[in-house]
């Protein structure tokens, strides 16, 4: 047994697992992030996988990655570059090496670097380390495949099944490197493979072998490491993805409102996990239907809402195109509906597994007629719970469809989440018809203060009514084509949404005297916050305003955004939020930072761009649009 290494304490570390799509990198990363969250570390993850169902083995296009940033204090992003890269084959090393810090450690399976592997990865020579200019001292070279076969030699498994456990050997080695408790990994695997105990035990055997390999050989590293949690708060925590948090938020809202939850959905990347999660909770009164298409998915959710349930439908950008007519029906019928749009790269099929913020104007204006709709964009995976809960609360209390605008980055990413206490969540009061309206009820009678109509559940005696897609008379509920009535109903629907009370916009950083205000929305919060923090560390006066409520905008938005000498709107599209703010705020012309790469922002690039804007007095000469490409 080798002597124990010195344990060095770190503030945080970024690890990237990479390999073929079938190598289980997402699972390995998920186990490590769950272990880290369980011991109280803060985490931020970024699953990065190809759209191919199964690319050719060992090909450059088939590499799947999972990056996790673990910190003792608050973590805002998955990190620009990683401290440790696990590359399970030659293609993974070639495509993922660019994500490693200059002095980062690289763990490779030497058994996956044979002549055929190198050829498929398009290496020119067999000296792949020199070809990529990698210092061999940074590389932990392990014959992982060979050792996994030996470890499972006595198990009653075929070779293919044994090789599926290779990811667990790499995980065990990383757990040793960062002093993680294997008991937590064992618990995760037994829960994951509860119906296949033999598979669970085989994986546990391999993860232990990987851990022992590191402990016995020291794996050519000078130290092992520990990340101590600095701000532990008592409570129950779990590692939760944005999609799972969204599902939980809808369930909590239905429970709080005393209603059943119905989800009508059609599978689409990257939103399908919401359907998968909610389908597990029939015992909670959740009803899920996988419909034949996006149109019927949305229409069935509207039918559920008409019948008195909390109706919801989940999709991504192409599905929103198809749902738009049904969403308009919910607008004119004024029925509660939560529409979840997990944005992905477009247009058309685009890049199904990549992330963008390019659906903003579509969910705001992508319907015929005047069809206002609240839009909420959560800022992190854990915030998806609160955003989904508030979307349901607004839908039920204001009788309107609400769009929950997430994206692939925040939906697939995960973070440590403290489970909320149900009795501390905001109360939800569906806007039901009043007892005094019995036998006198018409569907568009409204609360005079909020302009919200009263909701009568069909089948309730004394509240017979008809809804539909044709315009109705505001008093009688009968079909009407009268010009004045239509004008009045359009204004009613518009003003009802505009009058919804949402939390004020908050400014972080140098809010009183910033030279530059950074403005973003939704999932870019962590990257923009990190950029602001770095700029302030360098001595600049910088503030951040991250919009979560986009329609209606917070009442104080215009006052805050017009008080700073320079404002830059940063978004993962070509300027949709900037355009909206120009429309909504008089004489407001912000600079723009736009990127449409299907990847998260890179903090170092944001800092470089914003610092140029701060220090370059001629920036205004190039016009009111300030783009990253102008800095190159």
PLY file of the C-alpha trace (Angstrom):
ply
format ascii 1.0
element vertex 632
property float x
property float y
property float z
element edge 631
property int vertex1
property int vertex2
end_header
0.00 0.00 0.00
1.42 3.39 -0.95
1.79 6.10 1.67
-1.08 8.54 2.02
-0.80 11.76 0.03
-1.24 15.20 1.51
-4.84 16.42 1.25
-5.03 19.94 -0.16
-8.12 22.08 0.40
-9.62 23.84 -2.63
-12.21 26.58 -2.99
-13.66 24.73 -5.97
-12.90 22.48 -8.91
-14.27 21.90 -12.43
-14.37 18.33 -13.78
-15.38 17.25 -17.27
-16.27 13.64 -18.08
-16.12 12.83 -21.80
-16.39 9.79 -24.04
-18.62 8.08 -26.58
-22.37 8.64 -26.24
-22.62 5.07 -24.96
-19.85 5.42 -22.40
-22.11 6.69 -19.62
-20.49 10.08 -19.13
-23.78 11.72 -18.20
-24.32 9.09 -15.48
-20.77 9.39 -14.12
-21.07 13.17 -13.96
-24.51 12.95 -12.40
-23.30 10.59 -9.67
-20.35 12.85 -8.83
-22.51 15.98 -8.75
-25.09 14.23 -6.54
-22.39 13.11 -4.10
-21.03 16.66 -3.98
-24.46 18.17 -3.37
-25.16 15.60 -0.65
-22.07 16.64 1.36
-23.11 20.28 1.17
-21.04 21.57 -1.76
-22.63 23.95 -4.21
-22.65 22.67 -7.79
-23.40 23.78 -11.31
-23.47 21.28 -14.17
-23.47 21.34 -17.94
-24.39 18.18 -19.88
-23.06 18.60 -23.43
-24.09 15.78 -25.73
-24.57 15.32 -29.50
-27.89 15.18 -31.30
-27.00 11.85 -32.95
-28.91 8.94 -31.41
-25.75 6.86 -31.73
-22.85 8.22 -33.74
-20.21 5.73 -34.99
-18.11 4.48 -32.08
-14.95 6.48 -31.59
-16.00 9.25 -34.00
-15.43 12.93 -33.34
-19.13 13.74 -33.75
-20.21 11.18 -31.15
-18.42 12.63 -28.11
-20.62 13.26 -25.08
-19.50 15.47 -22.19
-20.66 16.35 -18.70
-19.02 19.24 -16.85
-19.54 19.90 -13.15
-18.27 22.80 -11.07
-18.07 21.98 -7.36
-17.48 24.73 -4.80
-17.34 25.21 -1.07
-19.15 28.52 -1.52
-21.78 29.68 -4.01
-21.15 28.42 -7.56
-22.70 30.38 -10.42
-21.53 28.59 -13.60
-20.20 25.19 -14.71
-16.86 26.92 -15.31
-15.16 28.13 -18.50
-12.47 25.43 -18.45
-11.93 22.31 -16.37
-9.26 21.34 -13.84
-9.71 17.64 -14.55
-10.67 16.07 -17.87
-11.68 12.41 -18.11
-11.26 11.27 -21.74
-12.46 7.71 -22.28
-11.19 7.47 -25.86
-9.06 9.22 -28.47
-11.95 11.21 -29.95
-12.88 12.55 -26.52
-9.33 13.72 -25.90
-9.09 15.42 -29.27
-12.41 17.27 -29.06
-12.41 18.06 -25.34
-8.78 19.03 -24.72
-9.66 22.63 -25.59
-11.79 22.73 -22.42
-8.84 21.98 -20.05
-6.94 24.63 -18.11
-3.21 24.90 -18.99
-2.17 22.97 -15.87
-5.22 20.72 -15.69
-5.05 16.96 -15.12
-6.17 14.58 -17.86
-7.29 11.02 -17.12
-7.35 8.67 -20.13
-8.14 5.02 -20.82
-5.00 3.91 -22.68
-6.86 0.84 -23.95
-8.98 3.16 -26.13
-5.98 4.75 -27.89
-5.08 1.96 -30.31
-4.28 2.49 -34.01
-7.94 2.17 -35.02
-9.08 4.56 -32.29
-6.48 7.16 -33.33
-7.48 6.82 -36.99
-11.18 7.33 -36.22
-10.25 10.40 -34.17
-8.19 11.69 -37.13
-4.86 11.79 -35.38
-2.00 11.97 -37.88
0.51 10.04 -35.73
0.50 7.55 -32.87
2.14 10.13 -30.58
-1.18 11.77 -29.77
0.06 13.69 -26.74
2.79 15.44 -28.70
0.39 16.09 -31.57
-1.93 17.97 -29.17
1.07 19.51 -27.36
0.06 17.92 -24.05
2.68 17.57 -21.32
2.75 13.83 -20.39
3.23 14.81 -16.72
-0.33 16.14 -16.75
-1.75 12.81 -17.91
-2.97 9.98 -15.70
-2.81 7.06 -18.15
-4.80 4.04 -16.96
-5.62 0.77 -18.75
-9.23 1.19 -17.64
-10.82 -1.28 -20.05
-8.35 -4.03 -19.09
-8.84 -3.43 -15.36
-12.63 -3.42 -15.65
-12.55 -6.77 -17.43
-10.34 -8.19 -14.69
-12.54 -6.73 -11.95
-15.66 -8.35 -13.42
-14.02 -11.56 -14.64
-16.08 -13.74 -12.28
-19.36 -11.94 -12.88
-22.04 -13.60 -15.02
-22.07 -10.81 -17.60
-21.25 -10.61 -21.29
-18.32 -8.52 -22.43
-20.51 -5.68 -23.72
-22.23 -5.36 -20.34
-18.90 -5.38 -18.53
-17.52 -2.59 -20.71
-20.54 -0.44 -19.91
-19.07 -0.20 -16.38
-15.90 1.61 -17.58
-17.42 4.95 -16.63
-17.63 3.80 -13.01
-13.89 3.09 -12.85
-13.21 6.67 -13.97
-15.75 7.91 -11.44
-14.04 5.94 -8.65
-10.69 7.45 -9.57
-12.15 10.97 -9.48
-13.85 10.21 -6.14
-10.47 9.19 -4.72
-8.81 12.32 -6.11
-11.35 14.54 -4.33
-11.85 12.45 -1.18
-15.48 11.57 -1.86
-17.29 8.99 0.28
-17.97 5.90 -1.83
-20.93 4.97 0.37
-22.84 7.84 -1.27
-21.98 6.52 -4.73
-23.07 3.04 -3.70
-26.42 4.36 -2.47
-26.97 6.26 -5.71
-26.21 3.20 -7.83
-28.43 0.90 -5.79
-31.28 3.39 -6.15
-30.57 3.89 -9.86
-30.53 0.16 -10.62
-33.06 -0.90 -7.98
-34.76 -3.26 -10.45
-31.41 -4.66 -11.63
-29.46 -5.42 -8.43
-26.79 -7.45 -10.26
-25.99 -4.44 -12.48
-25.90 -2.20 -9.41
-23.42 -4.46 -7.61
-21.21 -4.77 -10.70
-21.02 -0.98 -10.99
-20.28 -0.66 -7.28
-17.48 -3.21 -7.61
-15.93 -1.24 -10.47
-16.25 2.19 -8.82
-14.51 0.74 -5.76
-11.76 -0.67 -7.99
-11.21 2.76 -9.52
-11.00 4.33 -6.08
-8.56 1.67 -4.89
-6.41 2.08 -8.01
-5.92 5.74 -7.16
-5.26 5.03 -3.48
-2.74 2.28 -4.21
-0.82 3.91 -7.05
-1.36 7.62 -6.28
-2.15 7.85 -10.00
0.92 10.08 -10.61
-0.66 13.09 -8.86
1.10 15.04 -6.06
-1.96 15.56 -3.86
-5.55 14.60 -3.30
-8.05 17.37 -2.67
-11.00 18.33 -0.53
-13.65 21.01 -1.02
-15.16 22.03 2.31
-18.63 23.56 2.38
-18.52 27.00 3.97
-22.16 27.92 4.37
-24.12 24.82 5.22
-27.76 25.41 6.06
-29.77 22.75 7.79
-32.38 21.05 5.67
-32.85 18.31 3.10
-30.92 18.75 -0.13
-30.92 17.02 -3.46
-29.15 17.43 -6.78
-31.93 18.59 -9.10
-32.04 19.39 -12.81
-34.05 22.30 -14.13
-36.56 19.97 -15.80
-37.10 18.01 -12.60
-37.44 21.23 -10.58
-40.02 22.44 -13.12
-42.02 19.25 -12.63
-41.85 19.62 -8.85
-42.92 23.27 -9.05
-46.05 22.33 -11.00
-46.85 19.54 -8.55
-46.40 21.85 -5.56
-48.66 24.49 -7.12
-51.43 21.98 -7.81
-51.14 20.64 -4.26
-51.23 24.14 -2.78
-54.26 25.06 -4.90
-56.07 21.84 -4.05
-56.32 20.75 -7.68
-55.27 17.94 -9.95
-52.34 18.53 -12.30
-52.67 17.51 -15.94
-49.75 17.53 -18.39
-50.41 17.01 -22.07
-47.13 16.61 -23.91
-45.41 15.30 -27.00
-41.79 14.13 -26.60
-39.20 16.62 -27.80
-35.59 17.29 -26.83
-34.79 18.88 -24.40
-38.22 19.05 -22.70
-39.15 15.35 -22.52
-37.79 14.86 -18.99
-40.65 16.94 -17.60
-43.13 14.41 -18.97
-40.98 11.51 -17.74
-40.77 12.94 -14.22
-44.45 13.81 -13.84
-45.46 10.38 -15.15
-43.86 8.89 -12.02
-46.25 10.69 -9.66
-49.71 9.26 -10.21
-49.95 8.84 -6.43
-49.87 12.64 -6.17
-52.90 12.94 -8.44
-50.82 13.88 -11.47
-52.30 12.95 -14.84
-49.96 12.74 -17.82
-50.81 12.00 -21.44
-48.25 11.50 -24.20
-50.28 12.83 -27.10
-50.01 12.11 -30.81
-48.69 15.59 -31.64
-47.98 19.03 -30.20
-51.37 20.42 -31.18
-53.35 17.78 -29.32
-50.97 18.03 -26.35
-51.81 21.72 -25.89
-55.49 21.31 -26.74
-55.91 18.49 -24.20
-54.30 20.65 -21.50
-56.80 23.42 -22.31
-59.60 20.88 -21.98
-58.25 19.85 -18.58
-58.20 23.48 -17.47
-61.75 24.01 -18.72
-62.74 21.00 -16.58
-61.17 22.50 -13.46
-57.61 21.11 -13.35
-54.26 22.88 -13.54
-53.45 22.28 -17.21
-49.87 22.33 -18.46
-48.05 21.42 -21.66
-44.30 21.11 -22.26
-42.28 21.46 -25.46
-39.39 23.23 -27.17
-39.31 25.92 -29.85
-40.61 23.89 -32.83
-43.48 22.68 -30.64
-44.40 26.24 -29.68
-44.91 26.93 -33.40
-47.44 24.11 -33.53
-49.13 24.98 -30.23
-49.64 28.65 -31.08
-53.23 28.29 -32.33
-54.29 26.34 -29.24
-52.46 28.82 -27.00
-54.55 31.55 -28.62
-57.68 29.61 -27.72
-56.60 29.70 -24.07
-56.07 33.47 -24.41
-59.56 34.22 -25.74
-61.22 31.70 -23.41
-59.16 33.11 -20.51
-58.30 29.72 -19.07
-55.33 28.92 -16.81
-52.57 27.09 -18.67
-48.81 26.72 -18.10
-46.83 26.38 -21.33
-43.22 25.27 -20.78
-40.84 26.14 -23.61
-37.40 24.58 -23.11
-35.56 26.53 -25.78
-33.01 24.85 -28.04
-30.90 25.81 -31.04
-32.90 26.76 -34.11
-34.34 27.62 -36.56
-36.29 24.55 -37.66
-34.83 21.35 -36.18
-31.62 23.31 -35.72
-29.43 21.90 -32.95
-31.78 19.85 -30.75
-29.35 19.25 -27.87
-27.90 22.76 -27.72
-29.13 25.85 -25.89
-30.27 29.29 -27.02
-32.58 32.11 -25.92
-34.08 32.57 -29.36
-37.79 31.98 -28.64
-38.38 35.16 -26.64
-40.20 37.15 -29.32
-42.06 34.02 -30.45
-43.65 33.44 -27.04
-44.40 37.14 -26.68
-45.81 37.86 -30.13
-45.94 34.63 -32.15
-49.73 34.39 -32.33
-52.42 36.07 -34.40
-54.44 38.92 -33.00
-53.84 40.72 -29.73
-52.91 37.79 -27.51
-50.95 38.96 -24.45
-49.43 36.27 -22.27
-47.22 36.44 -19.14
-43.66 35.16 -19.66
-41.35 34.01 -16.86
-37.71 32.95 -17.40
-36.02 31.12 -14.48
-32.41 32.02 -13.73
-31.01 28.64 -12.60
-31.94 24.95 -12.37
-33.21 25.38 -8.81
-35.08 28.58 -9.73
-37.12 26.48 -12.18
-39.10 25.25 -9.17
-40.02 28.77 -8.02
-40.66 29.95 -11.58
-42.95 27.01 -12.37
-44.80 27.52 -9.08
-45.29 31.23 -9.79
-46.33 30.53 -13.39
-49.08 28.25 -12.07
-50.08 30.78 -9.41
-50.40 33.57 -12.00
-52.30 31.29 -14.40
-54.81 30.24 -11.74
-55.30 33.62 -10.10
-55.46 35.64 -13.35
-57.03 33.04 -15.64
-54.46 33.22 -18.40
-51.98 31.01 -20.17
-48.43 31.65 -18.88
-45.19 30.76 -20.66
-42.34 29.34 -18.61
-39.30 30.09 -20.79
-36.39 27.83 -19.83
-33.67 26.46 -22.13
-31.50 23.39 -22.61
-28.70 24.79 -20.42
-30.83 25.45 -17.36
-33.17 22.47 -17.95
-30.44 19.84 -18.25
-28.05 21.48 -15.80
-28.30 20.69 -12.12
-27.58 22.31 -8.77
-27.86 21.55 -5.06
-31.43 22.35 -4.05
-32.79 22.71 -0.55
-36.27 21.17 -0.46
-38.85 23.85 0.39
-41.50 23.57 3.09
-44.95 23.45 1.51
-46.63 25.61 4.13
-44.10 28.39 3.47
-44.83 28.61 -0.24
-47.12 31.47 -1.34
-50.82 30.67 -1.14
-52.67 30.11 -4.41
-56.28 31.25 -4.75
-57.86 30.21 -8.06
-60.28 32.89 -9.25
-63.46 30.83 -8.90
-66.98 32.08 -9.52
-68.77 33.48 -6.48
-71.74 31.84 -4.76
-73.70 35.05 -5.39
-73.36 34.47 -9.13
-75.27 31.19 -9.08
-77.96 31.11 -11.79
-76.79 34.59 -12.88
-73.34 33.58 -14.11
-71.94 34.59 -17.51
-68.34 33.63 -18.39
-66.85 37.11 -18.74
-68.08 38.73 -15.56
-64.94 40.28 -14.07
-63.43 41.39 -10.81
-63.60 45.19 -11.16
-60.11 45.71 -9.69
-58.07 43.01 -11.43
-60.26 42.59 -14.54
-59.96 38.81 -14.09
-63.03 36.87 -15.12
-64.65 34.40 -12.72
-63.91 30.72 -13.35
-66.80 28.26 -13.19
-66.07 24.56 -13.36
-68.38 22.82 -15.87
-71.03 20.63 -14.29
-71.53 22.94 -11.34
-75.23 23.65 -10.95
-76.17 27.24 -11.71
-73.02 28.06 -13.67
-73.82 26.77 -17.16
-71.77 28.54 -19.82
-70.06 28.16 -23.20
-66.51 29.12 -24.18
-64.92 28.99 -27.62
-62.60 30.58 -30.14
-65.09 33.16 -31.45
-65.24 36.55 -29.78
-67.92 36.81 -27.08
-70.00 39.62 -25.72
-68.44 40.79 -22.46
-71.80 40.90 -20.69
-73.80 37.97 -22.01
-71.11 35.55 -23.20
-72.88 35.16 -26.55
-70.94 35.25 -29.84
-70.38 38.85 -30.91
-68.88 40.61 -33.95
-69.64 44.10 -32.67
-66.63 46.42 -33.23
-66.93 48.23 -29.90
-67.25 44.97 -27.96
-64.18 43.49 -29.67
-62.13 46.60 -28.96
-63.25 46.47 -25.33
-62.47 42.75 -24.93
-59.02 43.13 -26.49
-58.22 45.96 -24.10
-59.58 43.97 -21.16
-57.34 41.01 -21.97
-54.35 43.27 -22.51
-54.85 45.33 -19.37
-55.47 42.24 -17.26
-51.97 40.97 -18.09
-50.37 44.40 -17.76
-51.87 44.78 -14.28
-50.36 41.55 -12.89
-48.17 42.44 -9.95
-44.68 40.93 -10.27
-41.65 41.51 -7.99
-39.54 44.61 -8.58
-36.36 44.25 -10.59
-33.29 44.12 -8.35
-29.85 45.50 -9.12
-26.72 43.71 -7.91
-23.20 45.06 -7.60
-22.48 48.80 -7.72
-26.14 49.68 -7.97
-25.76 53.32 -6.94
-22.79 54.41 -9.04
-22.08 51.84 -11.75
-20.45 53.00 -14.97
-21.91 49.98 -16.74
-25.15 48.08 -16.15
-25.29 44.55 -17.55
-28.81 43.37 -18.40
-29.78 39.78 -19.13
-32.69 37.41 -18.71
-33.20 33.86 -17.58
-30.44 31.26 -17.59
-27.50 33.59 -18.33
-27.61 34.89 -14.75
-24.69 32.84 -13.44
-22.32 33.81 -16.24
-23.27 37.50 -16.16
-22.99 37.59 -12.36
-19.52 36.00 -12.55
-18.45 38.52 -15.19
-19.72 41.39 -13.03
-17.84 40.02 -10.01
-14.57 39.77 -11.96
-14.92 43.30 -13.38
-15.54 44.69 -9.90
-12.48 42.81 -8.64
-10.49 44.64 -11.31
-11.69 47.98 -9.96
-14.55 48.76 -12.35
-17.95 50.04 -11.25
-20.40 47.49 -12.64
-23.94 46.37 -11.81
-26.25 43.60 -13.03
-30.01 43.45 -13.66
-31.31 39.98 -14.53
-34.91 39.84 -15.72
-37.00 36.87 -14.62
-40.43 38.41 -15.26
-40.47 39.56 -18.88
-44.18 40.14 -19.43
-45.32 42.14 -17.69
-42.02 43.82 -16.90
-41.51 44.86 -13.26
-42.89 48.35 -12.61
-39.46 49.79 -11.78
-37.71 48.48 -14.92
-37.64 51.75 -16.88
-36.49 53.84 -13.91
-33.60 51.48 -13.15
-32.37 50.83 -16.67
-32.26 54.52 -17.65
-30.19 55.75 -14.69
-26.80 54.37 -15.82
-24.41 55.99 -18.36
-23.86 52.73 -20.25
-26.14 49.69 -20.46
-25.34 46.48 -22.32
-27.96 43.79 -22.92
-26.34 40.36 -23.13
-28.38 37.49 -24.53
-28.00 34.25 -26.46
-29.83 35.50 -29.53
-29.34 38.39 -31.93
-30.99 41.05 -29.81
-34.56 40.07 -28.92
-34.61 41.37 -25.34
-32.82 44.55 -26.41
-35.51 45.09 -29.05
-38.29 44.51 -26.52
-36.76 46.98 -24.06
-36.44 49.61 -26.79
-40.16 49.19 -27.48
-41.21 49.30 -23.83
-38.88 52.04 -22.53
-38.86 55.50 -24.09
-35.48 56.77 -25.35
-33.67 53.62 -24.28
-30.90 52.44 -26.61
-28.62 49.90 -24.95
-25.47 48.31 -26.33
-25.75 44.64 -27.17
-23.67 41.51 -26.60
-25.11 38.71 -28.68
-24.05 35.12 -29.19
-25.85 32.22 -30.88
-23.44 29.31 -30.54
-25.64 26.75 -28.82
-23.22 26.90 -25.88
-23.29 28.88 -22.63
-21.51 32.20 -22.37
-17.80 32.06 -21.52
-17.13 34.31 -18.54
-13.64 35.33 -19.69
-15.06 36.46 -23.05
-17.78 38.48 -21.33
-15.21 40.17 -19.10
-13.01 41.07 -22.07
-15.95 42.49 -24.02
-17.44 44.49 -21.15
-14.04 45.83 -20.09
-13.50 47.13 -23.61
-16.87 48.83 -23.47
-15.93 50.39 -20.12
-12.50 51.62 -21.14
-13.00 52.52 -24.81
-14.26 56.11 -25.08
-14.98 55.66 -28.81
-17.37 52.75 -28.27
-20.35 55.01 -28.95
-18.94 55.99 -32.35
-19.54 52.47 -33.71
-23.24 52.89 -33.14
-25.62 51.80 -30.45
-25.01 48.13 -31.12
-21.96 46.71 -29.43
-21.26 43.11 -30.43
-18.57 40.68 -29.35
-17.34 40.24 -32.92
-16.38 43.92 -33.03
-13.75 43.23 -30.37
-11.87 40.63 -32.38
0 1
1 2
2 3
3 4
4 5
5 6
6 7
7 8
8 9
9 10
10 11
11 12
12 13
13 14
14 15
15 16
16 17
17 18
18 19
19 20
20 21
21 22
22 23
23 24
24 25
25 26
26 27
27 28
28 29
29 30
30 31
31 32
32 33
33 34
34 35
35 36
36 37
37 38
38 39
39 40
40 41
41 42
42 43
43 44
44 45
45 46
46 47
47 48
48 49
49 50
50 51
51 52
52 53
53 54
54 55
55 56
56 57
57 58
58 59
59 60
60 61
61 62
62 63
63 64
64 65
65 66
66 67
67 68
68 69
69 70
70 71
71 72
72 73
73 74
74 75
75 76
76 77
77 78
78 79
79 80
80 81
81 82
82 83
83 84
84 85
85 86
86 87
87 88
88 89
89 90
90 91
91 92
92 93
93 94
94 95
95 96
96 97
97 98
98 99
99 100
100 101
101 102
102 103
103 104
104 105
105 106
106 107
107 108
108 109
109 110
110 111
111 112
112 113
113 114
114 115
115 116
116 117
117 118
118 119
119 120
120 121
121 122
122 123
123 124
124 125
125 126
126 127
127 128
128 129
129 130
130 131
131 132
132 133
133 134
134 135
135 136
136 137
137 138
138 139
139 140
140 141
141 142
142 143
143 144
144 145
145 146
146 147
147 148
148 149
149 150
150 151
151 152
152 153
153 154
154 155
155 156
156 157
157 158
158 159
159 160
160 161
161 162
162 163
163 164
164 165
165 166
166 167
167 168
168 169
169 170
170 171
171 172
172 173
173 174
174 175
175 176
176 177
177 178
178 179
179 180
180 181
181 182
182 183
183 184
184 185
185 186
186 187
187 188
188 189
189 190
190 191
191 192
192 193
193 194
194 195
195 196
196 197
197 198
198 199
199 200
200 201
201 202
202 203
203 204
204 205
205 206
206 207
207 208
208 209
209 210
210 211
211 212
212 213
213 214
214 215
215 216
216 217
217 218
218 219
219 220
220 221
221 222
222 223
223 224
224 225
225 226
226 227
227 228
228 229
229 230
230 231
231 232
232 233
233 234
234 235
235 236
236 237
237 238
238 239
239 240
240 241
241 242
242 243
243 244
244 245
245 246
246 247
247 248
248 249
249 250
250 251
251 252
252 253
253 254
254 255
255 256
256 257
257 258
258 259
259 260
260 261
261 262
262 263
263 264
264 265
265 266
266 267
267 268
268 269
269 270
270 271
271 272
272 273
273 274
274 275
275 276
276 277
277 278
278 279
279 280
280 281
281 282
282 283
283 284
284 285
285 286
286 287
287 288
288 289
289 290
290 291
291 292
292 293
293 294
294 295
295 296
296 297
297 298
298 299
299 300
300 301
301 302
302 303
303 304
304 305
305 306
306 307
307 308
308 309
309 310
310 311
311 312
312 313
313 314
314 315
315 316
316 317
317 318
318 319
319 320
320 321
321 322
322 323
323 324
324 325
325 326
326 327
327 328
328 329
329 330
330 331
331 332
332 333
333 334
334 335
335 336
336 337
337 338
338 339
339 340
340 341
341 342
342 343
343 344
344 345
345 346
346 347
347 348
348 349
349 350
350 351
351 352
352 353
353 354
354 355
355 356
356 357
357 358
358 359
359 360
360 361
361 362
362 363
363 364
364 365
365 366
366 367
367 368
368 369
369 370
370 371
371 372
372 373
373 374
374 375
375 376
376 377
377 378
378 379
379 380
380 381
381 382
382 383
383 384
384 385
385 386
386 387
387 388
388 389
389 390
390 391
391 392
392 393
393 394
394 395
395 396
396 397
397 398
398 399
399 400
400 401
401 402
402 403
403 404
404 405
405 406
406 407
407 408
408 409
409 410
410 411
411 412
412 413
413 414
414 415
415 416
416 417
417 418
418 419
419 420
420 421
421 422
422 423
423 424
424 425
425 426
426 427
427 428
428 429
429 430
430 431
431 432
432 433
433 434
434 435
435 436
436 437
437 438
438 439
439 440
440 441
441 442
442 443
443 444
444 445
445 446
446 447
447 448
448 449
449 450
450 451
451 452
452 453
453 454
454 455
455 456
456 457
457 458
458 459
459 460
460 461
461 462
462 463
463 464
464 465
465 466
466 467
467 468
468 469
469 470
470 471
471 472
472 473
473 474
474 475
475 476
476 477
477 478
478 479
479 480
480 481
481 482
482 483
483 484
484 485
485 486
486 487
487 488
488 489
489 490
490 491
491 492
492 493
493 494
494 495
495 496
496 497
497 498
498 499
499 500
500 501
501 502
502 503
503 504
504 505
505 506
506 507
507 508
508 509
509 510
510 511
511 512
512 513
513 514
514 515
515 516
516 517
517 518
518 519
519 520
520 521
521 522
522 523
523 524
524 525
525 526
526 527
527 528
528 529
529 530
530 531
531 532
532 533
533 534
534 535
535 536
536 537
537 538
538 539
539 540
540 541
541 542
542 543
543 544
544 545
545 546
546 547
547 548
548 549
549 550
550 551
551 552
552 553
553 554
554 555
555 556
556 557
557 558
558 559
559 560
560 561
561 562
562 563
563 564
564 565
565 566
566 567
567 568
568 569
569 570
570 571
571 572
572 573
573 574
574 575
575 576
576 577
577 578
578 579
579 580
580 581
581 582
582 583
583 584
584 585
585 586
586 587
587 588
588 589
589 590
590 591
591 592
592 593
593 594
594 595
595 596
596 597
597 598
598 599
599 600
600 601
601 602
602 603
603 604
604 605
605 606
606 607
607 608
608 609
609 610
610 611
611 612
612 613
613 614
614 615
615 616
616 617
617 618
618 619
619 620
620 621
621 622
622 623
623 624
624 625
625 626
626 627
627 628
628 629
629 630
630 631
